[in-house]
Amino acid sequence: MNDKEARKQKRLEVLGSNHPVCVVCGEDSWQCLEQHHIAGQAYSDDLCNVCRNCHRKLSDEQNDHPSPITKDPASTETIGHFLLGLADLFALLVERLREYGQSLIQAAKDAGREV
């Protein structure tokens, strides 16, 4: 096995899939994918695969989440941070869905002009 193939296999193992994709934008290049802690690393080990661009956006949003109340967060605080993290994911997904919807409508308009 060459070095690149070994790096790929190690990365796929970390990502937990032989065919990982960004849950937001659909990027599927293993070199571009990372794991994001949905609630933030301090609150939960729950992860999702995202590309580096989406990861930077999500991590930046987490910087605006409330600071930890204590060193050992209560379950309600953890759940709160998880919900905020999901809301951040959904906000990026909504942007992407609007883009796709507009693109499909434009494609339909363009196809109608060709007939």
C-alpha positions as CSV (number, residue, x, y, z in Angstrom):
1,M,0.0,0.0,0.0
2,N,1.5,3.4,-0.9
3,D,1.6,6.4,1.4
4,K,-1.5,8.1,-0.2
5,E,-3.6,5.0,0.1
6,A,-2.5,4.5,3.7
7,R,-3.5,8.2,4.5
8,K,-6.8,7.6,2.8
9,Q,-7.6,4.5,4.7
10,K,-6.7,6.1,8.0
11,R,-8.9,9.1,7.2
12,L,-11.8,7.0,6.2
13,E,-11.5,5.1,9.4
14,V,-11.5,8.3,11.4
15,L,-14.6,9.5,9.4
16,G,-16.3,6.2,10.1
17,S,-17.3,5.5,6.5
18,N,-15.8,4.3,3.2
19,H,-18.0,6.9,1.4
20,P,-18.2,10.0,3.7
21,V,-19.9,13.2,2.6
22,C,-20.4,16.6,4.2
23,V,-23.8,16.6,5.8
24,V,-24.3,20.2,4.7
25,C,-22.9,20.7,1.2
26,G,-22.3,17.1,-0.1
27,E,-18.6,17.4,-0.5
28,D,-17.3,13.8,-0.8
29,S,-13.5,14.2,-1.1
30,W,-11.9,12.4,1.9
31,Q,-9.1,14.9,1.9
32,C,-11.6,17.8,2.6
33,L,-13.7,16.1,5.3
34,E,-13.4,16.5,9.1
35,Q,-15.6,15.6,12.1
36,H,-17.5,18.4,13.9
37,H,-18.6,18.2,17.5
38,I,-22.3,19.2,17.2
39,A,-22.6,20.5,20.8
40,G,-19.0,21.6,21.0
41,Q,-16.2,19.3,22.3
42,A,-16.7,20.4,25.9
43,Y,-20.3,19.1,25.9
44,S,-20.6,15.9,23.8
45,D,-18.7,13.4,21.7
46,D,-21.5,13.4,19.1
47,L,-20.0,14.0,15.7
48,C,-21.0,14.6,12.1
49,N,-18.8,14.7,9.0
50,V,-18.5,18.1,7.3
51,C,-16.1,19.6,4.8
52,R,-13.5,22.1,6.1
53,N,-15.4,25.1,4.8
54,C,-18.6,24.1,6.5
55,H,-16.6,23.1,9.7
56,R,-15.1,26.6,9.9
57,K,-18.6,28.2,9.6
58,L,-20.1,25.9,12.2
59,S,-17.2,26.4,14.6
60,D,-17.4,30.1,14.2
61,E,-21.1,30.0,15.2
62,Q,-20.2,27.9,18.3
63,N,-17.9,30.8,19.4
64,D,-21.1,32.8,19.9
65,H,-22.8,30.1,22.1
66,P,-22.9,30.8,25.8
67,S,-19.8,30.0,27.9
68,P,-19.7,27.0,30.1
69,I,-21.5,27.5,33.4
70,T,-19.3,25.0,35.3
71,K,-16.4,22.7,34.5
72,D,-18.7,19.6,34.5
73,P,-21.9,20.7,32.7
74,A,-25.3,19.5,33.8
75,S,-27.3,17.5,31.3
76,T,-29.6,20.4,30.6
77,E,-26.7,22.6,29.7
78,T,-25.3,19.8,27.4
79,I,-28.7,19.4,25.7
80,G,-28.9,23.2,25.3
81,H,-25.6,23.3,23.5
82,F,-26.5,20.3,21.4
83,L,-29.7,22.0,20.3
84,L,-27.8,25.2,19.5
85,G,-25.3,23.1,17.4
86,L,-28.2,21.5,15.5
87,A,-29.7,24.9,14.9
88,D,-26.4,26.0,13.4
89,L,-26.4,22.9,11.1
90,F,-30.0,23.5,10.1
91,A,-29.2,27.2,9.3
92,L,-26.4,26.1,6.9
93,L,-28.7,23.4,5.4
94,V,-31.5,26.0,4.9
95,E,-29.0,28.2,2.9
96,R,-28.0,25.2,0.8
97,L,-31.7,24.1,0.2
98,R,-32.6,27.7,-1.0
99,E,-29.6,27.7,-3.4
100,Y,-30.6,24.3,-4.8
101,G,-34.3,25.2,-5.1
102,Q,-33.4,28.5,-6.9
103,S,-31.0,26.6,-9.2
104,L,-33.6,24.0,-10.1
105,I,-36.2,26.6,-10.8
106,Q,-33.8,28.5,-13.1
107,A,-32.9,25.2,-14.8
108,A,-36.6,24.6,-15.5
109,K,-37.0,28.2,-16.8
110,D,-34.0,27.7,-19.1
111,A,-35.3,24.3,-20.3
112,G,-38.7,25.9,-21.1
113,R,-37.0,28.5,-23.3
114,E,-35.3,25.8,-25.3
115,V,-38.6,24.1,-26.3
